[in-house]
Amino acid sequence: MVEHRSPKPGVGGSIPSWPATPDDQASGMLVIRGLFNKAWTEKLKLMSGNSEIAISGRLDGLKWGIVAVLVIVGTYGNYYFSAESLLLRVVGLLVIAAVAGFVALQTIKGVAFWTLLKDAKTEIRKVVWPTRQETVQTTLVVVAVVLVMGLILWGLDSLLGWMISSLI
């Protein structure tokens, strides 16, 4: 089997792109295979000290518990205050959702999700979007192929139906 590599230097071609190395594990960093690659752990090292990440990893369960409690409080509060104005309930739910989102972003998975969103935004900027003319032409080709295939299948269905009905 031939291994395919990216033509761009520094760009991995497998998942995880950079598997955990003994250096990452020896430094005390919390490394989850597939979630953190080597470049990402370096970003985390620059953003904060190793001990802060280890503490964050230990407190993640508590933080997710707080998020769950906030969601339950929001759900129950919406039910309990059902006689109140819809606007007030929506504002209350948005505030609770914002607080729950803020707490969730303080976890390791939350930081990974935020980094994913930022990286996705960067990748979207790199996309070469088709022009209007290319979009219209491609759409017309797809519509034409669908119509032709529809006619072929209709004709084949009619032919087979006629053959079967003549046998019976």
Backbone hydrogen bonds, N-H to C=O, Kabsch-Sander energy under -0.5 kcal/mol:
donor,donor_aa,acceptor,acceptor_aa,energy
5,R,3,E,-0.5
11,V,8,K,-1.5
12,G,10,G,-0.6
24,D,21,T,-0.6
25,Q,21,T,-1.7
26,A,22,P,-2.7
27,S,23,D,-1.5
28,G,25,Q,-1.0
29,M,24,D,-1.2
31,V,29,M,-0.9
32,I,30,L,-0.5
33,R,31,V,-0.6
35,L,32,I,-2.1
36,F,32,I,-2.1
37,N,35,L,-0.5
41,T,37,N,-2.4
42,E,38,K,-1.8
43,K,39,A,-1.9
44,L,40,W,-2.2
45,K,41,T,-2.3
46,L,42,E,-2.1
47,M,43,K,-2.5
48,S,44,L,-2.1
53,I,49,G,-1.4
54,A,50,N,-2.1
55,I,51,S,-2.4
56,S,52,E,-2.4
57,G,53,I,-2.3
58,R,54,A,-1.7
59,L,55,I,-2.1
60,D,56,S,-0.5
63,K,59,L,-2.3
64,W,60,D,-2.8
65,G,61,G,-1.9
66,I,62,L,-2.2
67,V,63,K,-2.2
68,A,64,W,-2.4
69,V,65,G,-2.5
70,L,66,I,-2.6
71,V,67,V,-2.3
72,I,68,A,-2.4
73,V,69,V,-3.0
74,G,70,L,-2.5
75,T,71,V,-2.3
76,Y,72,I,-2.9
77,G,73,V,-3.0
78,N,74,G,-2.1
79,Y,75,T,-1.8
80,Y,76,Y,-3.4
81,F,77,G,-2.6
82,S,79,Y,-1.3
84,E,81,F,-1.7
89,R,85,S,-2.0
90,V,86,L,-2.6
91,V,87,L,-2.5
92,G,88,L,-2.6
93,L,89,R,-2.6
94,L,90,V,-2.5
95,V,91,V,-2.3
96,I,92,G,-2.4
97,A,93,L,-2.7
98,A,94,L,-2.3
99,V,95,V,-2.3
100,A,96,I,-2.7
101,G,97,A,-2.7
102,F,98,A,-2.4
103,V,99,V,-2.4
104,A,100,A,-2.6
105,L,101,G,-2.1
106,Q,103,V,-1.3
107,T,104,A,-1.5
111,V,107,T,-2.4
112,A,108,I,-2.3
113,F,109,K,-2.4
114,W,110,G,-2.5
115,T,111,V,-2.5
116,L,112,A,-2.3
117,L,113,F,-2.3
118,K,114,W,-2.3
119,D,115,T,-2.7
120,A,116,L,-2.5
121,K,117,L,-2.1
122,T,118,K,-1.9
123,E,119,D,-2.4
124,I,120,A,-2.4
125,R,121,K,-1.4
126,K,122,T,-0.7
126,K,123,E,-0.7
127,V,123,E,-0.7
127,V,124,I,-0.9
129,W,127,V,-0.9
135,T,131,T,-2.2
136,V,132,R,-2.5
137,Q,133,Q,-2.6
138,T,134,E,-2.4
139,T,135,T,-2.4
140,L,136,V,-2.5
141,V,137,Q,-2.1
142,V,138,T,-2.3
143,V,139,T,-2.6
144,A,140,L,-2.5
145,V,141,V,-2.4
146,V,142,V,-2.4
147,L,143,V,-2.5
148,V,144,A,-2.6
149,M,145,V,-2.7
150,G,146,V,-2.4
151,L,147,L,-2.4
152,I,148,V,-2.5
153,L,149,M,-2.7
154,W,150,G,-2.5
155,G,151,L,-2.7
156,L,152,I,-2.6
157,D,153,L,-2.6
158,S,154,W,-2.7
159,L,155,G,-2.7
160,L,156,L,-2.6
161,G,157,D,-2.5
162,W,158,S,-2.5
163,M,159,L,-2.4
164,I,160,L,-2.5
165,S,161,G,-2.5
166,S,162,W,-1.8
167,L,163,M,-1.2
168,I,164,I,-1.6
